[in-house]
Amino acid sequence: MSTQNHLITSVSLLGGEPQDILLADGVVAALGAGASDHPAAADATVIDGSGLVALPGLVDVHTHLREPGREDAETVETGTRAAARGGYTAVHAMANSSPVADTAGVVEQVHRLGQDAGWVDVRPVGAVTVGLAGERLAELGAMAESRAEVRMFSDDGICVHDPVLMRRALEYVKAFDGVIAQHAQEPRLTEGAQMNEGEVSAVLGLAGWPAVAEESIIARDVLLAQHVDSRLHVCHVSTAGSVEIIRWAKQRGIKVTAEVTPHHLLLTDELVRSYDPVYKVNPPLRTQEDVLALRQALAEGVIDVIGTDHAPHPSEHKECEWAQAAMGMTGLETALSVVQHTMVETGLMGWADVARVMSEAPAGIGRLSDQGRPVAVGEPANLVLVDPQARWTVDGSAMATKGRNTPFQGMELPGRVRATFFHGHPTVLDGELNTPRRPSEA
């Protein structure tokens, strides 16, 4: 069974002049004036793209799908439904499940669950250390050689704080062009920390989380990456100081990439004055000065990609007192809108830049050969149609994710995903979930 053909008319590719795009047999079959005359257009479903912007399907380097073992928070099925609604066609699933994704067996299970769900391409992230314990390296080679073809490894949620282990991990993954994604948090500097260390933490009497706890690990790790000539990726950068360290490293040709979350591009530690645990996150919300530095770094390319750090939690883990609440926020269904709000509407980036930081560059970091490709003839038909003029009010209860812990609850945001095509199959149509891509369409 082949994928139904689709002719998208008068759509603005990357914000450019309107044109037609024909999707047939899972690829982009034609662009421009001749698309409607192409033989495959004869039986194609026509979608009016007037006023819409077409982007390559989004790729997330940092998603928590929770399964296996934490299905009360999220499953591969619910998380990938949320991803499709957000315009994603691929996500990297972090390793802190239960059991931890530290063996070939577990990463293959996650990969298979993603294939069976059929909403997006699920690429497992393997743990760096066994059980995330930071004591000995996990089966990096076995995970790389497995059917999941793991290329990104991370103990995210916990820092690989031992410099000897970090060096060994960076050396090991060179053999198969892997990358170590570091959660930069010096544990001794953040014991008992509850929020960003600064004026607000002093007023509230909450234990502070200093910026140097992040920056010192990044500084160490870029030097280690330089020493062994290996690839380092820095997860969820949150401070202006971190930006300067990464800028320094890139100027010296060190193989470092970095991500920023949507929430760190918009929200600040001032929100913690409410004591609402929805704003408790790791790394913590920082200052307005940090937010502005992160935006500028993303626009300049010092920070390479948007990573959602989508972290759903059961309601009882968030609807409690601040000190006991879990850290994390959902993000897959709001990411593109927050980026439009903070980067496009401020004039810092155009839609082609959005495609770079939310599709092309993330796919490159994860070594995904059939994702993040340009919308061009012969390329895989992974793309998203967004209505940039739409406005919507965030309602966590209406989301596809199991998690209701969105920090944007009640906020009006711009831009709505109208359609998502995963290898030519419409997983989202008219702004609503359609159907997954069946194995027979693969």
N, C-alpha and C positions, 0 to 999 in steps of 0.2 A: 504494500500500500504506500503510495507516495503522498507527500505533503500537498495540501491544496495550494494552488497558486494564488497570489495576491498582487493586485495592482494598486499601489498607493499613488494617488494623483495630487499634484500641486502642493507637495510637501517641501519644506525648507530644509535641505540637507546641511547640517552644521550651521544653521542660521543664514544660509545663502539664499539665492534666488529660487523660487518655487520650481520644482520639476517632478516628473513621475519616476517611481521606482517599482520595478517588477521583480517579485520574488517567486522563483519557480524551482521545484525539486531541491529545496533546501539551500539555494544560493541566490545571490543577486544576479538576475538574468539580464536585466537591461536598465539603463538610466536615461532620463531625458526624453526628448521628443519622440524617439523611436520605440519607447517602452510599450505604448499602447498598440503598436503594429507588430510587435514580436509574436510569433506563433503561440507562445505559451500564455499570452494575454487573452486568447480567445475564450477560455473557460475560467479566467481568473475572477476571484471575488474582488470587487472594487471598493477601496476605502478612500473616502474623501480626506485628504491631508491638508486642506486649506487651513492656514493659521497654525499648523503644527510644525514642530522642529523634529527632524530625524537625527538620531545619534546612534553610533554603534552600541550594541547591548552592553550594559554596565557590568563591571567585574569588581567584586569586593575581595580585598586581600585579608579581611579580618571579620569573620562571622562566627558566632557561637550558636551551633545548632543543638547542643546539649545531648543529643542521642549518640551512643547508647547510654542508658542508665539514669538520665535526668529528664525523662519524658514529661514530668510534671511541669517543667519550665518551657520546653520546646521539643519538637521532633524534627527530623529531616523533612518530613512532609509539610508541617506547618511553617517551618522556617523558610523553606524554598518557595512556598506559596507567597509568603511575605516578600521574598526577594523578587519574584516575578512581578508582583504589583508595584514594586519600587523601580522597575525597569531593568532589573539585573538578568543576565543570562548565564552568569557563572559566579560562584562564591567559593572562598577557601574556608573550610570548616576547622576551627581551632581544636586543639588536642585535648582540652581539659574536660573530657567526658568521663564517664565512669562505667567500664574501665577506661583509663587514659589511652589515647591513641598513640601508643608507644611500640606497637608491633605491627607486622605486616597483616596479621589477621584482623586487627581492629580497623586499620585504615581501609582495608578491602571491604569490610562490612559497611563502613560509612559511605564509601564510593558506590557500592551496590545499592544501598538505600536511596542515594541520590538518583541513580539510574532508574530505579523502580518508580520513584516519585514522578520524574519526568518534567519538572518545572524549570529547572536550571541545571547547569553543569556543576556538580559538587566535587571539588578537589580537596581531599583531606590534607590538613597540616599535621605533620608528625611531631611528637614530642621530642625535645632535645635530650632530656634525661629520663631515665626509667621512673615512671610514676610521678613525674614532675618534681622529684625529690632533690634534684640538684647534686646527686652523689656519683652517678656513673651514666655514661652515654647510653641512649636507647638504640634500638636496631635501625640506625639511620640507613645503612646500605640495603637491608632487607626491605624497608619501606619504599626506598627509591626503586628497587627492582620489582616490587609487587605490581599487581594489576592496577593499583591506584596511582602508580608512577609519581610518588610524592617528591616534590622539589623544594618545598618550604617546610621549615622545622621551627617550632617555637614552644616554649614553656609558658606562653602568655597567661597572665594572671600571677605569675611568679617569675622573678628575674633569675637568669642564669648568673649567679653572683660570683661563682668561683672562676677566677680568670684562667686557670689551667684548663678547666673543663670547657670554657668558652673558646679558648684557643684550639683545643682538640676538635671541637665541633666544627669550627670554621675550616680547619684543615681537612677534616673528613669529607665534608660536602663538596669540596673542589672536584673530587673524582667524578661526580655526576652533575656538575653545574647546579648544585643546590644553593640555598640561601638560608642563613640563620636569622630569624625574626626575633629581635630582643625586646622584652618588656623591661624597659630601663627604670629600675627602682632599687636603689641601694637599701637593703632590708634594715640595716642597723640605723639608718637615718629616718626610717618611717615606722618604727615600732609604735603601735597604738595610734598612728596618725588617722585623723578623721576628715580633714579637708586641707585646702591650700594654706600654707603658713604665710600669714600676712596680717594686715590690719583687721580683716573680718574675723579671722580665727582668734585673734587676741580679744576682740570685743565679745565673742560668743563663748570664749573659754574652752574651745575645742582644740585638741592636740593638732599641731600644724604639720603639714607635709611639705618640706622645703623643696624649692626648685632644684637645688643642688643635688638632691637624691636622684633625680632623673639625669641631670647634666653630667654628673661625675661618671655614671655608667656609660653614657654615650661617648664621652671623651676616651674612656678606657677602651671601649670596643672598636671605635674607628681606628685606633692605633693598633689593636690586635689584627683587625682586618687588613690594614696596610702591611703589617709584619708578615702575614701568611699569604697575602694577595688573594683574598677570598671575598665573597659577597656577604654583606651585612645589610639587614633591613631593620629600621628602627620603628617599632610600633607606636601608635598614638602619641606623637610629639605634642607637648603641651606648654612649653615655656619659650620665651624669647631667647634665653640663654642657649637652649638646645638648638634653636635655629642657627645661631652663630657658630656653634661647634660643627654642625653638619655642613654649613657653608664653607668653613675652613677645610673640612675633610674633602669636599668635592673639588675645591680649588687645587688640591694636591693630588687629584686623580684617584683617591681612595674609592673603592667599590662600595659605596653606601647609598642606600635609598631610604626614604622616610615617608611616613603617612601621617595625616591629621584626620581627626574625626569631625563630622559635622557639628557635634555639640561643642567641641572646643573652638570652632569658628564663630560661635554665636553667644554662648552662655558664659557667665562669669560667676565667681565665688560670692558675689553679692546675693545671689539667689539662696544661698545656704542660710541666710538670716531667717528664712521661713521655717527652718528645721524640717523641711519636707524631704524625706529620704529618696524621693525620685531624683534629687540632685546629687546624690552620693554616688561617686564614680571613681574609677581608678584608671589613669591618673585623675586627680581632682580637677574640678573647674578652677581656672586660674583668674588672673586679673584682666581688665579691659586692655591694658598695655600688651599682655601676652596674646590676647585674641587678635589684636591688630597686627602684631608681628607675625602670627601664624598665617593670617590672610595674605600678607605681603609675600611671605616665603612661598606660599602655594602659587601665587601669581607669577613669581619669578622663577619657579622651578627648583628652588632649594628643597622644598618639600615636594615629593614626586606625585603622591596619590592621595585620594580620599579613601580611608578605611572606616567602615561604619562602627566597628567594635560592637555590633548588635549583640546585646547581652540580656536576653529575657529572663525574668525571674517569676516564680509563683507569687501571687499577691501577698501571701503571708510573710514573705521575705522582704517586702518593701513597705507594707502597711503596718509599721511598728515604730518603736522609738529609734532615733537616728543612730545611736551607738550600736544597736543590734542589727540594723538593716544591711542587706547585701549591697555590694557595689555593682553598678551597671545600669545601662539604659538601652532601650531598643532603638533601632535606627534604620533598618532596611527600607521601610516604607516612607520615610521622611527625608532621606539623604539628599536626593536630587533637588527637592524643594528648598532645603536649607542652603545648598550650594548656589542655587539660583538667587536666593535672597541675599546671601552674604558676599558672593563673588561676581555674579552676572549683573545684578541690579545696581551694584556699587560701581560698576565699570572696571573692575579689576581683571575680569576674564570675559571672553566671548564663548560661544557654544563650542567652537573647535577646541578651545582650551579645556572645557568641561569634558569633552570626549577624550582628551589626552589624560587627564588626571583620574577619570572614573572608568575608563575602558582600556585604552591603549597601554598606558604605563603599568597599571595593575596586572594585565595579562602578561606583559613582558617580565615583570618581577616573578610571577608564578610559573613562567615558561609554558603558558597555554598557547599552543600554536594555532588553534582555530577560534580563539576569542580575541577581542580587542582589535580585530581587523578593520580596515577602512570599509565604508559602505561603497563598494566598487564592484564592477562586473566580474563575476567568477568567485567572489569572496563568500564565505558562509553568511547566510541570511540571519544574523544575530543583530537585531536593532530594536530601538525603542522610539516611540512617537510620543512627544510631550507637548502639552498645550501650555505655552509660557504665559498666556493671558489669564488663565484660570486662577481663581483664589479658592482656598478651602480651609476649613477649620479642623484642626487635628482632633480626632476622637479615638482614643486608645481602644475603646470597646468595639469599634468597627473595623479594627485591623485584622489581618490574616494571621499574624503572629499570636502565639499563646500569651506572650508577655504584654502586660498593660502598663509597664513602667516607661512610658514615653515622657521625656522632659518637656515636650512641646505641646502637651495636652492643653486644648483650648486656644492655642495660638493660631492666627491666620497666616498661612504660608502661600507663596506663589507656585504655580506650575503643577500640573497633574499629568501623570502617565496615562495616556489614552490607549496605547497598545504596546505589547512586548512580543517580539518574534524570536523564538528559540529554534535555530536551524530551520527557519521558514515556517515553523508552526506557531500560531498565535496563542500564547499562554494567557494573554490579557487582550481583551477587545472592549471598546467603549468604556474603558476605565475599570472594568470588572474582570475577575478571573474567568477564563474561558475553559480550556481543557489542557491537561498536560500532554507532552509529546510522548506518544506510545512507542514501545520498543520496536514495533514494525516500521516506524518512521525514522528510526535511527540509521 
